[in-house]
Amino acid sequence: MSAPDTVSTESPRCAYFHFGVIVTGDTEREHLPKLFRSLMASKICHFEVIRKIDQRSPKTSTGQNRTVVGTDQMIERKDELEIGLPARGYVNRSRCHFVLLIDDLEYSRRDQALEVFNLYRTVLDTVLNTLKHRASVHFLVNMLEAYYFADAQAINAVLETSLPDYEDDVETIRNPKSDLRQMYPAFREIDDGERILARIDIEHVLSRPDACGSLRTLFAWCVKVLETYSDHDCTDLNDKYRLHDGKLSGITGTQLDNF
């Protein structure tokens, strides 16, 4: 039996939430919803990948920009078609549908983080217009595989290694995917990634308040949605993810005040 999409149209509250995820990576396309298992355990929300896109980077105009009807903003036609319109189609399903655009922020792109964020944010703001608060942009730093190292037991269970948890902030690892392949040459990004994601304990990953600020901000935005649009008590989620005292992203964290 499928979960209800909304409460009555007279009420602004949601009984059940849908998060549609736009991703830029192959593993994310296949398996990223597993990262949100602990949120879905609340039984009031669901995560699904709705689109995979190529990574976007700041660039000069290609001459393919167009003005979006009803706005004075210029965005690239490709961005409108691949990002904006799928996001709008998803949030238009009901008042309880929300969109997450999640991109890997590899080490080589870190200096461009704000520009990349603004690029994605502009597309969503322009196309969604008055519904722009129902979409957010987040980064996996430096890529999804970094977070495996914050719960090494998940890696060990799949790859039969004996790694300890990474001592420092895993979001500082320059190339976690390469590190995994150096330790375990047979590492299969998608297949082994699925098995690791099925085991990873996100509460453990976020248990250190001085680490994983970008990932914590992603979870903070989702919890803020639940708090804002339902009567669900999110005290336990705030505690689990260290949202009150944990590090947040200075870039993507600005979206937490946009409700």
Short mmCIF file of the C-alpha atoms (twelve columns), coordinates in Angstrom:
data_MODEL
# 
_entry.id   MODEL 
# 
loop_
_atom_site.group_PDB 
_atom_site.id 
_atom_site.type_symbol 
_atom_site.label_atom_id 
_atom_site.label_alt_id 
_atom_site.label_comp_id 
_atom_site.label_asym_id 
_atom_site.label_seq_id 
_atom_site.Cartn_x 
_atom_site.Cartn_y 
_atom_site.Cartn_z 
_atom_site.pdbx_PDB_model_num 
ATOM 1   C CA . MET A 1   0.000  0.000  0.000   1 
ATOM 2   C CA . SER A 2   1.514  3.327  -1.023  1 
ATOM 3   C CA . ALA A 3   1.945  6.122  1.511   1 
ATOM 4   C CA . PRO A 4   -0.352 9.141  1.305   1 
ATOM 5   C CA . ASP A 5   1.077  12.145 -0.497  1 
ATOM 6   C CA . THR A 6   -0.581 14.877 1.516   1 
ATOM 7   C CA . VAL A 7   -3.127 15.675 4.126   1 
ATOM 8   C CA . SER A 8   -6.287 17.501 3.066   1 
ATOM 9   C CA . THR A 9   -5.958 20.444 0.721   1 
ATOM 10  C CA . GLU A 10  -7.249 22.755 3.477   1 
ATOM 11  C CA . SER A 11  -4.218 21.999 5.630   1 
ATOM 12  C CA . PRO A 12  -0.636 23.149 4.919   1 
ATOM 13  C CA . ARG A 13  0.750  20.193 6.861   1 
ATOM 14  C CA . CYS A 14  2.139  17.039 5.264   1 
ATOM 15  C CA . ALA A 15  1.490  13.506 6.406   1 
ATOM 16  C CA . TYR A 16  4.206  12.076 4.165   1 
ATOM 17  C CA . PHE A 17  7.177  13.638 2.350   1 
ATOM 18  C CA . HIS A 18  8.751  12.804 -0.994  1 
ATOM 19  C CA . PHE A 19  12.317 13.886 -1.731  1 
ATOM 20  C CA . GLY A 20  13.324 13.674 -5.383  1 
ATOM 21  C CA . VAL A 21  17.079 13.659 -5.864  1 
ATOM 22  C CA . ILE A 22  19.002 14.965 -8.871  1 
ATOM 23  C CA . VAL A 23  22.515 13.485 -8.869  1 
ATOM 24  C CA . THR A 24  25.735 13.760 -10.872 1 
ATOM 25  C CA . GLY A 25  27.345 10.368 -10.163 1 
ATOM 26  C CA . ASP A 26  26.725 6.790  -11.274 1 
ATOM 27  C CA . THR A 27  26.752 5.267  -7.779  1 
ATOM 28  C CA . GLU A 28  24.463 8.026  -6.590  1 
ATOM 29  C CA . ARG A 29  22.042 7.357  -9.452  1 
ATOM 30  C CA . GLU A 30  21.774 3.702  -8.504  1 
ATOM 31  C CA . HIS A 31  22.044 3.726  -4.737  1 
ATOM 32  C CA . LEU A 32  22.088 7.148  -3.042  1 
ATOM 33  C CA . PRO A 33  18.662 6.747  -1.356  1 
ATOM 34  C CA . LYS A 34  20.307 4.135  0.900   1 
ATOM 35  C CA . LEU A 35  22.224 6.992  2.508   1 
ATOM 36  C CA . PHE A 36  18.909 8.237  3.914   1 
ATOM 37  C CA . ARG A 37  17.815 4.980  5.541   1 
ATOM 38  C CA . SER A 38  17.719 6.463  9.031   1 
ATOM 39  C CA . LEU A 39  15.462 9.302  7.877   1 
ATOM 40  C CA . MET A 40  13.162 6.919  6.055   1 
ATOM 41  C CA . ALA A 41  12.955 4.846  9.245   1 
ATOM 42  C CA . SER A 42  10.744 7.634  10.591  1 
ATOM 43  C CA . LYS A 43  8.126  6.314  8.121   1 
ATOM 44  C CA . ILE A 44  7.086  9.811  7.067   1 
ATOM 45  C CA . CYS A 45  9.430  10.315 4.116   1 
ATOM 46  C CA . HIS A 46  10.835 8.667  1.020   1 
ATOM 47  C CA . PHE A 47  13.859 9.421  -1.176  1 
ATOM 48  C CA . GLU A 48  14.141 8.605  -4.866  1 
ATOM 49  C CA . VAL A 49  16.527 9.573  -7.650  1 
ATOM 50  C CA . ILE A 50  14.631 11.438 -10.354 1 
ATOM 51  C CA . ARG A 51  17.463 12.483 -12.666 1 
ATOM 52  C CA . LYS A 52  21.180 12.073 -13.331 1 
ATOM 53  C CA . ILE A 53  22.907 15.050 -14.925 1 
ATOM 54  C CA . ASP A 54  26.426 15.956 -15.928 1 
ATOM 55  C CA . GLN A 55  28.299 18.100 -13.442 1 
ATOM 56  C CA . ARG A 56  27.998 21.805 -14.084 1 
ATOM 57  C CA . SER A 57  30.873 24.235 -13.652 1 
ATOM 58  C CA . PRO A 58  31.035 28.023 -13.954 1 
ATOM 59  C CA . LYS A 59  31.598 29.003 -17.560 1 
ATOM 60  C CA . THR A 60  31.125 31.816 -20.001 1 
ATOM 61  C CA . SER A 61  27.974 32.065 -22.058 1 
ATOM 62  C CA . THR A 62  27.590 29.558 -24.875 1 
ATOM 63  C CA . GLY A 63  25.016 31.673 -26.626 1 
ATOM 64  C CA . GLN A 64  22.297 29.182 -25.674 1 
ATOM 65  C CA . ASN A 65  20.864 31.227 -22.815 1 
ATOM 66  C CA . ARG A 66  17.203 32.105 -22.777 1 
ATOM 67  C CA . THR A 67  14.916 34.193 -20.609 1 
ATOM 68  C CA . VAL A 68  12.491 32.102 -18.591 1 
ATOM 69  C CA . VAL A 69  8.882  33.214 -19.017 1 
ATOM 70  C CA . GLY A 70  7.640  35.208 -16.045 1 
ATOM 71  C CA . THR A 71  11.154 36.137 -14.874 1 
ATOM 72  C CA . ASP A 72  13.973 38.427 -15.918 1 
ATOM 73  C CA . GLN A 73  16.577 35.686 -15.423 1 
ATOM 74  C CA . MET A 74  18.739 34.176 -18.155 1 
ATOM 75  C CA . ILE A 75  19.728 30.530 -17.795 1 
ATOM 76  C CA . GLU A 76  21.081 27.986 -20.238 1 
ATOM 77  C CA . ARG A 77  18.463 26.008 -22.104 1 
ATOM 78  C CA . LYS A 78  20.216 22.747 -21.200 1 
ATOM 79  C CA . ASP A 79  20.071 23.621 -17.494 1 
ATOM 80  C CA . GLU A 80  16.419 24.503 -17.774 1 
ATOM 81  C CA . LEU A 81  15.613 21.189 -19.492 1 
ATOM 82  C CA . GLU A 82  17.768 18.885 -17.368 1 
ATOM 83  C CA . ILE A 83  17.536 20.546 -13.954 1 
ATOM 84  C CA . GLY A 84  14.815 23.152 -13.725 1 
ATOM 85  C CA . LEU A 85  11.948 21.418 -15.475 1 
ATOM 86  C CA . PRO A 86  12.412 18.002 -13.788 1 
ATOM 87  C CA . ALA A 87  12.556 19.799 -10.430 1 
ATOM 88  C CA . ARG A 88  9.410  21.780 -11.206 1 
ATOM 89  C CA . GLY A 89  7.585  18.691 -12.403 1 
ATOM 90  C CA . TYR A 90  8.428  16.914 -9.160  1 
ATOM 91  C CA . VAL A 91  7.476  19.665 -6.700  1 
ATOM 92  C CA . ASN A 92  4.256  20.271 -8.627  1 
ATOM 93  C CA . ARG A 93  3.054  16.773 -7.769  1 
ATOM 94  C CA . SER A 94  1.958  17.938 -4.329  1 
ATOM 95  C CA . ARG A 95  2.806  20.394 -1.589  1 
ATOM 96  C CA . CYS A 96  4.801  17.591 0.040   1 
ATOM 97  C CA . HIS A 97  7.276  16.971 -2.781  1 
ATOM 98  C CA . PHE A 98  10.771 18.437 -2.441  1 
ATOM 99  C CA . VAL A 99  13.946 18.303 -4.541  1 
ATOM 100 C CA . LEU A 100 17.600 17.802 -3.618  1 
ATOM 101 C CA . LEU A 101 20.320 18.498 -6.171  1 
ATOM 102 C CA . ILE A 102 23.448 16.706 -4.952  1 
ATOM 103 C CA . ASP A 103 26.804 17.095 -6.676  1 
ATOM 104 C CA . ASP A 104 30.261 15.722 -5.914  1 
ATOM 105 C CA . LEU A 105 32.656 18.510 -5.022  1 
ATOM 106 C CA . GLU A 106 35.983 16.993 -5.999  1 
ATOM 107 C CA . TYR A 107 39.166 18.518 -4.612  1 
ATOM 108 C CA . SER A 108 39.965 20.169 -7.934  1 
ATOM 109 C CA . ARG A 109 36.637 22.050 -7.836  1 
ATOM 110 C CA . ARG A 110 36.662 23.199 -4.214  1 
ATOM 111 C CA . ASP A 111 37.762 26.735 -5.061  1 
ATOM 112 C CA . GLN A 112 34.706 26.988 -7.299  1 
ATOM 113 C CA . ALA A 113 32.237 25.726 -4.700  1 
ATOM 114 C CA . LEU A 114 30.347 28.999 -4.254  1 
ATOM 115 C CA . GLU A 115 30.150 29.613 -7.998  1 
ATOM 116 C CA . VAL A 116 28.900 26.089 -8.666  1 
ATOM 117 C CA . PHE A 117 26.354 26.423 -5.870  1 
ATOM 118 C CA . ASN A 118 25.129 29.723 -7.268  1 
ATOM 119 C CA . LEU A 119 24.847 28.228 -10.764 1 
ATOM 120 C CA . TYR A 120 22.597 25.405 -9.583  1 
ATOM 121 C CA . ARG A 121 20.688 27.693 -7.226  1 
ATOM 122 C CA . THR A 122 19.988 30.197 -10.008 1 
ATOM 123 C CA . VAL A 123 18.515 27.500 -12.246 1 
ATOM 124 C CA . LEU A 124 16.245 26.208 -9.487  1 
ATOM 125 C CA . ASP A 125 15.225 29.675 -8.293  1 
ATOM 126 C CA . THR A 126 14.446 30.824 -11.810 1 
ATOM 127 C CA . VAL A 127 12.378 27.855 -12.932 1 
ATOM 128 C CA . LEU A 128 10.667 27.097 -9.613  1 
ATOM 129 C CA . ASN A 129 9.956  30.754 -8.858  1 
ATOM 130 C CA . THR A 130 7.609  30.876 -5.848  1 
ATOM 131 C CA . LEU A 131 8.329  27.192 -5.124  1 
ATOM 132 C CA . LYS A 132 12.102 27.678 -4.937  1 
ATOM 133 C CA . HIS A 133 12.098 27.027 -1.187  1 
ATOM 134 C CA . ARG A 134 11.156 23.415 -1.951  1 
ATOM 135 C CA . ALA A 135 14.508 22.650 -3.565  1 
ATOM 136 C CA . SER A 136 18.053 22.747 -2.243  1 
ATOM 137 C CA . VAL A 137 21.601 22.208 -3.506  1 
ATOM 138 C CA . HIS A 138 24.197 20.157 -1.642  1 
ATOM 139 C CA . PHE A 139 27.706 18.799 -2.100  1 
ATOM 140 C CA . LEU A 140 29.286 15.439 -1.289  1 
ATOM 141 C CA . VAL A 141 32.836 16.403 -0.308  1 
ATOM 142 C CA . ASN A 142 35.027 15.430 -1.924  1 
ATOM 143 C CA . MET A 143 32.806 12.665 -3.236  1 
ATOM 144 C CA . LEU A 144 30.381 10.069 -1.879  1 
ATOM 145 C CA . GLU A 145 33.128 7.568  -1.109  1 
ATOM 146 C CA . ALA A 146 34.652 9.913  1.490   1 
ATOM 147 C CA . TYR A 147 31.880 9.105  3.936   1 
ATOM 148 C CA . TYR A 148 32.633 5.399  3.800   1 
ATOM 149 C CA . PHE A 149 35.844 6.172  5.706   1 
ATOM 150 C CA . ALA A 150 33.882 7.716  8.584   1 
ATOM 151 C CA . ASP A 151 32.310 4.303  9.227   1 
ATOM 152 C CA . ALA A 152 35.146 1.961  8.382   1 
ATOM 153 C CA . GLN A 153 33.231 -1.044 9.673   1 
ATOM 154 C CA . ALA A 154 30.992 -0.761 6.622   1 
ATOM 155 C CA . ILE A 155 34.046 -0.920 4.343   1 
ATOM 156 C CA . ASN A 156 35.549 -3.803 6.317   1 
ATOM 157 C CA . ALA A 157 32.345 -5.840 6.137   1 
ATOM 158 C CA . VAL A 158 32.243 -5.564 2.341   1 
ATOM 159 C CA . LEU A 159 35.904 -5.545 1.307   1 
ATOM 160 C CA . GLU A 160 37.250 -7.714 4.163   1 
ATOM 161 C CA . THR A 161 39.724 -5.010 5.141   1 
ATOM 162 C CA . SER A 162 40.636 -3.951 8.681   1 
ATOM 163 C CA . LEU A 163 40.514 -0.179 8.503   1 
ATOM 164 C CA . PRO A 164 39.883 2.102  11.485  1 
ATOM 165 C CA . ASP A 165 37.650 5.131  11.150  1 
ATOM 166 C CA . TYR A 166 39.462 8.024  9.490   1 
ATOM 167 C CA . GLU A 167 41.030 10.175 12.194  1 
ATOM 168 C CA . ASP A 168 40.338 13.578 10.667  1 
ATOM 169 C CA . ASP A 169 37.385 15.055 8.803   1 
ATOM 170 C CA . VAL A 170 36.676 12.742 5.862   1 
ATOM 171 C CA . GLU A 171 35.619 15.773 3.813   1 
ATOM 172 C CA . THR A 172 39.334 16.631 3.614   1 
ATOM 173 C CA . ILE A 173 40.289 13.372 1.844   1 
ATOM 174 C CA . ARG A 174 41.492 14.462 -1.607  1 
ATOM 175 C CA . ASN A 175 40.459 11.397 -3.606  1 
ATOM 176 C CA . PRO A 176 38.673 8.768  -1.503  1 
ATOM 177 C CA . LYS A 177 37.756 6.659  -4.518  1 
ATOM 178 C CA . SER A 178 41.402 6.382  -5.508  1 
ATOM 179 C CA . ASP A 179 42.363 5.592  -1.913  1 
ATOM 180 C CA . LEU A 180 39.875 2.726  -1.857  1 
ATOM 181 C CA . ARG A 181 41.296 1.297  -5.067  1 
ATOM 182 C CA . GLN A 182 44.847 1.533  -3.746  1 
ATOM 183 C CA . MET A 183 43.865 -0.452 -0.672  1 
ATOM 184 C CA . TYR A 184 41.580 -2.813 -2.556  1 
ATOM 185 C CA . PRO A 185 42.340 -2.875 -6.321  1 
ATOM 186 C CA . ALA A 186 39.218 -4.918 -7.058  1 
ATOM 187 C CA . PHE A 187 36.927 -2.215 -5.663  1 
ATOM 188 C CA . ARG A 188 33.812 -1.856 -7.818  1 
ATOM 189 C CA . GLU A 189 32.412 1.627  -7.454  1 
ATOM 190 C CA . ILE A 190 28.749 0.815  -8.039  1 
ATOM 191 C CA . ASP A 191 28.389 -2.773 -6.798  1 
ATOM 192 C CA . ASP A 192 30.621 -2.475 -3.731  1 
ATOM 193 C CA . GLY A 193 29.287 1.025  -3.142  1 
ATOM 194 C CA . GLU A 194 25.777 -0.381 -2.919  1 
ATOM 195 C CA . ARG A 195 26.843 -2.913 -0.302  1 
ATOM 196 C CA . ILE A 196 28.726 -0.321 1.744   1 
ATOM 197 C CA . LEU A 197 25.846 2.165  1.613   1 
ATOM 198 C CA . ALA A 198 23.507 -0.577 2.801   1 
ATOM 199 C CA . ARG A 199 25.646 -0.917 5.937   1 
ATOM 200 C CA . ILE A 200 26.838 2.602  6.632   1 
ATOM 201 C CA . ASP A 201 25.617 4.087  9.906   1 
ATOM 202 C CA . ILE A 202 24.904 7.737  9.147   1 
ATOM 203 C CA . GLU A 203 24.454 8.562  12.816  1 
ATOM 204 C CA . HIS A 204 27.985 7.299  13.424  1 
ATOM 205 C CA . VAL A 205 29.277 9.253  10.426  1 
ATOM 206 C CA . LEU A 206 27.784 12.477 11.820  1 
ATOM 207 C CA . SER A 207 28.601 11.749 15.464  1 
ATOM 208 C CA . ARG A 208 31.656 14.013 15.395  1 
ATOM 209 C CA . PRO A 209 30.461 17.632 15.568  1 
ATOM 210 C CA . ASP A 210 33.704 18.928 14.034  1 
ATOM 211 C CA . ALA A 211 33.432 16.884 10.818  1 
ATOM 212 C CA . CYS A 212 31.228 16.274 7.769   1 
ATOM 213 C CA . GLY A 213 29.762 19.770 7.653   1 
ATOM 214 C CA . SER A 214 28.515 19.468 4.077   1 
ATOM 215 C CA . LEU A 215 26.804 16.119 4.659   1 
ATOM 216 C CA . ARG A 216 25.303 17.331 7.942   1 
ATOM 217 C CA . THR A 217 23.869 20.361 6.141   1 
ATOM 218 C CA . LEU A 218 22.118 18.038 3.684   1 
ATOM 219 C CA . PHE A 219 20.474 16.164 6.543   1 
ATOM 220 C CA . ALA A 220 19.746 19.425 8.372   1 
ATOM 221 C CA . TRP A 221 17.801 20.738 5.370   1 
ATOM 222 C CA . CYS A 222 15.733 17.564 5.153   1 
ATOM 223 C CA . VAL A 223 14.964 17.673 8.879   1 
ATOM 224 C CA . LYS A 224 14.049 21.360 8.587   1 
ATOM 225 C CA . VAL A 225 11.517 20.396 5.908   1 
ATOM 226 C CA . LEU A 226 9.982  17.803 8.229   1 
ATOM 227 C CA . GLU A 227 9.855  20.294 11.098  1 
ATOM 228 C CA . THR A 228 8.398  23.105 8.996   1 
ATOM 229 C CA . TYR A 229 5.690  21.246 7.127   1 
ATOM 230 C CA . SER A 230 4.494  18.628 9.594   1 
ATOM 231 C CA . ASP A 231 3.733  18.167 13.270  1 
ATOM 232 C CA . HIS A 232 6.397  15.488 13.548  1 
ATOM 233 C CA . ASP A 233 8.673  15.810 16.580  1 
ATOM 234 C CA . CYS A 234 12.197 15.944 15.145  1 
ATOM 235 C CA . THR A 235 14.055 16.191 18.445  1 
ATOM 236 C CA . ASP A 236 15.509 12.719 18.010  1 
ATOM 237 C CA . LEU A 237 16.736 13.524 14.496  1 
ATOM 238 C CA . ASN A 238 18.373 16.750 15.618  1 
ATOM 239 C CA . ASP A 239 20.183 14.784 18.312  1 
ATOM 240 C CA . LYS A 240 21.159 11.878 16.053  1 
ATOM 241 C CA . TYR A 241 22.785 14.090 13.436  1 
ATOM 242 C CA . ARG A 242 24.281 16.648 15.874  1 
ATOM 243 C CA . LEU A 243 22.328 19.428 14.163  1 
ATOM 244 C CA . HIS A 244 22.385 21.719 17.202  1 
ATOM 245 C CA . ASP A 245 26.124 21.717 17.753  1 
ATOM 246 C CA . GLY A 246 27.658 20.149 14.647  1 
ATOM 247 C CA . LYS A 247 29.627 21.769 11.863  1 
ATOM 248 C CA . LEU A 248 27.624 23.004 8.863   1 
ATOM 249 C CA . SER A 249 28.612 24.178 5.400   1 
ATOM 250 C CA . GLY A 250 29.066 27.912 5.084   1 
ATOM 251 C CA . ILE A 251 27.824 27.699 1.489   1 
ATOM 252 C CA . THR A 252 24.907 25.272 1.409   1 
ATOM 253 C CA . GLY A 253 23.938 26.113 4.986   1 
ATOM 254 C CA . THR A 254 22.511 29.435 3.815   1 
ATOM 255 C CA . GLN A 255 19.488 27.492 2.542   1 
ATOM 256 C CA . LEU A 256 18.426 26.560 6.065   1 
ATOM 257 C CA . ASP A 257 16.846 30.003 6.490   1 
ATOM 258 C CA . ASN A 258 14.925 29.955 3.216   1 
ATOM 259 C CA . PHE A 259 11.643 28.474 4.419   1 
# 
